[in-house]
């Protein structure tokens, strides 16, 4: 089997809001074609126009080759070898950032091809199931022009989540900092009130996590507030500081009353090595598309297991990435949850229409994927419906 073509599709939801801290509004979908008619699908959660240019740009010399040109004619089943070929051949320009995201989307598609060709779900090719089910948490992003509307929206989403059968949810609660959703501003005290209202709404048995989206500048500022959250029994606090503040993360890991989670933006296992060893985080959050695909994500998982840390993969995009996260979670023993954006509990048309994730939930847990490959069903009509016009620079 040989790779014959790689197509990249940029899709954008109608009425995209630049002030909304939500990457589920756009996406890049990569489809890898082979001479045997088997296609693989992948995606990555980054600036889609940047990733597309990385994939399709021609090479210039041996340290900055073109990714697409490197792969045409290659055997797609050689996933690890092709990952290394992409990384080494483009390393001067793609060793981190959007370059690794582009590699991640392609690697995801290659694993999809591999599973389809061998008639096996991907997790079996990653080493086999180490669990008999996967526990999803609902990832909730509220709306509102005031703090009160924001709180009421979050409580409403949370109660719907519980009715839907979920056992866990993550609250986006960001009333300041660089990434406040739609620019809404509030105080740390109001954040405490919102999270308290959510805990009271669902009771003590429901697992809650909180994402504050890099809110605080330093550990001391974070601790001033989160020390008051101990009674709220949060499973983890996500991204309290900018990700490169390793010293601050180490302080929080030592002094915060809950687990600290981070890693959604990281693009290589060595960045996770720093975050775990210097930053001392307890929960690593590789995003399969961003970190370099399933090949690199599994390396991160093994590093975390060696250090006694948990893996809870980040995923805030379509059913393609969600399926990849599920296969990753099935193949490791230390993943208590995966992030899950339920298609019927979201207002993102890309999540609802672009691809079915092939997963089924009953009693708050997901069955292991059963179909070959990633098991997703790409909706080509939706791909054309939301496809962005080409941009010529």
KAWO-V198160 format. One record per helix or strand of 3 or more residues. SS is the DSSP state (H for helix, E for strand). FROM is the first residue (numbers start at 1). TO is the last residue. Records with the same first field share a line. If there is no record, write none. Layout:
BEGIN
SS->FROM-TO / FROM-TO
END
This chain:
BEGIN
E->3-12 / 26-34 / 39-44 / 136-140 / 168-172 / 207-211 / 234-238 / 259-262 / 338-340
H->23-25 / 48-56 / 67-71 / 79-89 / 91-94 / 98-118 / 122-125 / 147-164 / 181-183 / 188-202 / 219-232 / 246-255 / 269-277 / 288-291 / 293-306 / 319-330 / 343-345 / 349-353 / 380-385
END
